[in-house]
Amino acid sequence: MAKDLEIAVLLDFYGDMLTPKQREFIDYYYNEDLSLAEIAENVGITRQGVRDAIKRAECQLTEMEERLKLVKRFKEMQAGLEEIMECATQISAENRKSGLSREINDLSVRIKSIAISLSE
């Protein structure tokens, strides 16, 4: 089972919808980087039991994303905010080249500030 960064992201968004055991196993496996055998030893079940629980949890996380698309929307918003920041930076640079309008400068600073606060 290849460790997938996307599952760790899905866990951040949808982890509370899993059972406590599934969440614990996925967290151990993806965030703590424990092997199936190490998890099995820590919780007192078989390696196969851990694998099955992780597989079920991965399927649930993937299905939740397919339905709700929260991660997709989040990534799109992040990309949009980055583009807004780049545009505001370009506006500031052009403004400096062409005579420095105080209003344009203030608005570009305000746009950057709003984009930064939304991305946090």
VOBA-1610 file (N, C-alpha, C; in pm, whole numbers, padded with zeros to 5 digits, always signed):
BEGIN
Met+00086-00116+00000Met+00000+00000+00000Met+00091+00123+00000Ala+00089+00199-00109Ala+00172+00319-00119Ala+00109+00431-00037Lys+00191+00499+00038Lys+00139+00609+00120Lys+00110+00728+00030Asp-00010+00779+00041Asp-00061+00882-00048Asp-00087+01010+00031Leu-00021+01118-00010Leu-00038+01246+00058Leu-00183+01293+00050Glu-00251+01260-00060Glu-00390+01304-00077Glu-00480+01247+00034Ile-00454+01126+00080Ile-00535+01068+00188Ile-00516+01149+00315Ala-00395+01192+00342Ala-00369+01275+00461Ala-00448+01406+00453Val-00458+01464+00333Val-00536+01586+00315Val-00684+01557+00336Leu-00732+01447+00278Leu-00872+01408+00296Leu-00903+01385+00443Leu-00808+01328+00516Leu-00826+01305+00660Leu-00845+01438+00733Asp-00771+01539+00694Asp-00787+01672+00756Asp-00928+01727+00735Phe-00983+01705+00618Phe-01115+01758+00586Phe-01230+01673+00638Tyr-01216+01541+00629Tyr-01328+01452+00657Tyr-01304+01354+00771Gly-01192+01367+00841Gly-01155+01271+00944Gly-01260+01253+01053Asp-01332+01359+01087Asp-01432+01348+01193Asp-01551+01262+01152Met-01563+01231+01024Met-01673+01148+00978Met-01640+00998+00985Leu-01516+00966+01016Leu-01474+00827+01031Leu-01500+00782+01174Thr-01497+00649+01193Thr-01506+00598+01330Thr-01375+00634+01401Pro-01377+00638+01533Pro-01252+00670+01605Pro-01137+00575+01571Lys-01167+00446+01555Lys-01062+00348+01522Lys-01006+00373+01382Gln-01095+00397+01285Gln-01049+00425+01149Gln-00960+00550+01148Arg-01005+00653+01216Arg-00929+00778+01222Arg-00792+00753+01286Glu-00792+00675+01393Glu-00667+00644+01463Glu-00571+00567+01371Phe-00621+00465+01301Phe-00536+00385+01214Phe-00482+00467+01097Ile-00568+00547+01035Ile-00526+00632+00923Ile-00422+00733+00972Asp-00445+00790+01089Asp-00350+00886+01144Asp-00215+00820+01169Tyr-00217+00703+01232Tyr-00091+00631+01255Tyr-00019+00603+01123Tyr-00094+00558+01026Tyr-00034+00515+00900Tyr+00018+00632+00816Tyr-00064+00735+00799Tyr-00026+00845+00711Tyr+00048+00958+00782Asn+00009+00994+00901Asn+00071+01107+00969Asn+00189+01066+01057Glu+00177+00952+01124Glu+00286+00905+01211Glu+00383+00813+01138Asp+00348+00773+01015Asp+00431+00688+00930Asp+00464+00552+00993Leu+00367+00496+01065Leu+00385+00362+01120Leu+00348+00258+01016Ser+00412+00142+01021Ser+00379+00033+00931Ser+00251-00037+00980Leu+00193-00118+00894Leu+00074-00194+00934Leu+00106-00284+01054Ala+00223-00346+01051Ala+00263-00434+01161Ala+00279-00356+01292Glu+00336-00237+01285Glu+00354-00156+01406Glu+00219-00113+01464Ile+00127-00075+01376Ile-00006-00036+01422Ile-00076-00155+01486Ala-00067-00271+01419Ala-00131-00392+01471Ala-00077-00427+01609Glu+00052-00416+01626Glu+00114-00446+01755Glu+00068-00346+01862Asn+00060-00218+01826Asn+00020-00114+01921Asn-00124-00128+01967Val-00213-00169+01878Val-00355-00175+01913Val-00404-00316+01945Gly-00319-00414+01922Gly-00354-00551+01961Gly-00448-00623+01867Ile-00438-00595+01736Ile-00515-00671+01637Ile-00419-00718+01529Thr-00472-00793+01432Thr-00385-00846+01327Thr-00350-00736+01226Arg-00241-00761+01157Arg-00198-00671+01050Arg-00308-00660+00945Gln-00370-00772+00913Gln-00478-00773+00814Gln-00597-00690+00861Gly-00627-00696+00989Gly-00735-00615+01044Gly-00708-00466+01030Val-00583-00428+01052Val-00543-00288+01036Val-00555-00249+00890Arg-00505-00334+00801Arg-00510-00305+00658Arg-00654-00288+00611Asp-00741-00376+00653Asp-00882-00369+00613Asp-00946-00238+00663Ala-00918-00202+00787Ala-00974-00079+00843Ala-00923+00044+00767Ile-00796+00043+00733Ile-00738+00155+00658Ile-00800+00163+00518Lys-00813+00049+00453Lys-00872+00046+00318Lys-01016+00098+00320Arg-01094+00054+00419Arg-01233+00102+00429Arg-01236+00253+00453Ala-01147+00300+00539Ala-01141+00443+00569Ala-01100+00523+00445Glu-01002+00472+00371Glu-00959+00539+00248Glu-01075+00550+00149Cys-01150+00442+00135Cys-01267+00443+00045Cys-01370+00545+00091Gln-01395+00549+00221Gln-01492+00645+00274Gln-01446+00789+00251Leu-01320+00816+00276Leu-01266+00950+00256Leu-01277+00991+00109Thr-01243+00899+00020Thr-01250+00927-00123Thr-01393+00950-00168Glu-01486+00869-00118Glu-01627+00886-00153Glu-01681+01019-00102Met-01640+01059+00018Met-01684+01187+00072Met-01636+01302-00016Glu-01511+01293-00062Glu-01459+01399-00149Glu-01532+01399-00283Glu-01562+01281-00337Glu-01636+01274-00463Glu-01773+01340-00451Arg-01835+01326-00337Arg-01968+01384-00315Arg-01962+01533-00280Leu-01876+01569-00187Leu-01876+01705-00133Leu-01778+01800-00202Lys-01669+01745-00251Lys-01566+01821-00323Lys-01509+01939-00243Leu-01496+01923-00112Leu-01442+02030-00029Leu-01293+02055-00055Val-01217+01947-00074Val-01074+01962-00100Val-01053+02029-00235Lys-01129+01987-00335Lys-01119+02048-00468Lys-01150+02197-00461Arg-01257+02232-00392Arg-01294+02374-00379Arg-01188+02453-00304Phe-01134+02392-00198Phe-01030+02458-00120Phe-00908+02487-00208Lys-00866+02388-00286Lys-00749+02407-00373Lys-00776+02513-00479Glu-00897+02515-00533Glu-00933+02617-00632Glu-00931+02756-00570Met-00982+02766-00449Met-00981+02895-00379Met-00838+02941-00351Gln-00752+02848-00308Gln-00613+02883-00282Gln-00545+02932-00410Ala-00570+02864-00521Ala-00512+02905-00649Ala-00565+03043-00689Gly-00693+03066-00669Gly-00752+03196-00701Gly-00694+03307-00616Leu-00674+03280-00489Leu-00614+03381-00401Leu-00470+03412-00441Glu-00397+03309-00481Glu-00259+03332-00527Glu-00260+03419-00653Glu-00354+03393-00743Glu-00364+03473-00865Glu-00402+03618-00832Ile-00492+03636-00738Ile-00530+03771-00695Ile-00408+03845-00640Met-00329+03776-00559Met-00208+03837-00504Met-00111+03878-00615Glu-00093+03790-00713Glu-00004+03822-00824Glu-00054+03943-00902Cys-00184+03947-00928Cys-00242+04061-01000Cys-00225+04191-00922Ala-00249+04186-00793Ala-00232+04306-00710Ala-00087+04353-00711Thr+00006+04259-00710Thr+00148+04292-00716Thr+00181+04358-00850Gln+00126+04302-00959Gln+00149+04361-01092Gln+00089+04501-01102Ile-00030+04519-01044Ile-00094+04651-01045Ile-00005+04752-00972Ser+00048+04712-00858Ser+00138+04800-00782Ser+00261+04836-00863Ala+00318+04737-00929Ala+00439+04761-01010Ala+00409+04856-01125Glu+00299+04836-01195Glu+00261+04926-01305Glu+00231+05066-01254Asn+00169+05072-01139Asn+00137+05202-01079Asn+00265+05281-01049Arg+00366+05211-00997Arg+00494+05278-00968Arg+00560+05329-01096Lys+00547+05253-01204Lys+00607+05293-01331Lys+00539+05417-01390Ser+00408+05430-01367Ser+00333+05532-01441Ser+00282+05647-01355Gly+00350+05682-01253Gly+00314+05804-01184Gly+00262+05788-01043Leu+00246+05673-00993Leu+00211+05645-00854Leu+00084+05715-00807Ser-00028+05658-00848Ser-00157+05704-00798Ser-00176+05649-00657Arg-00199+05736-00564Arg-00217+05694-00424Arg-00339+05601-00410Glu-00447+05630-00481Glu-00569+05549-00472Glu-00544+05407-00524Ile-00474+05397-00637Ile-00443+05264-00692Ile-00354+05187-00597Asn-00254+05254-00542Asn-00165+05188-00447Asn-00242+05140-00324Asp-00326+05225-00269Asp-00404+05187-00151Asp-00496+05069-00180Leu-00559+05070-00297Leu-00649+04960-00332Leu-00572+04829-00353Ser-00455+04835-00415Ser-00378+04712-00435Ser-00329+04656-00301Val-00292+04743-00210Val-00252+04699-00075Val-00371+04636-00004Arg-00487+04697-00018Arg-00609+04643+00044Arg-00644+04505-00014Ile-00633+04490-00146Ile-00661+04361-00211Ile-00567+04254-00157Lys-00438+04286-00149Lys-00339+04189-00095Lys-00374+04152+00049Ser-00410+04249+00128Ser-00443+04224+00269Ser-00564+04131+00282Ile-00666+04157+00202Ile-00785+04070+00207Ile-00749+03929+00161Ala-00672+03917+00054Ala-00633+03783+00004Ala-00552+03708+00108Ile-00462+03776+00175Ile-00380+03712+00280Ile-00469+03664+00394Ser-00563+03748+00437Ser-00648+03708+00550Ser-00739+03592+00512Leu-00783+03585+00387Leu-00866+03472+00342Leu-00787+03343+00327Ser-00660+03354+00303Ser-00580+03231+00284Ser-00531+03172+00415Glu-00546+03243+00524Glu-00498+03192+00654Glu-00599+03101+00718
//
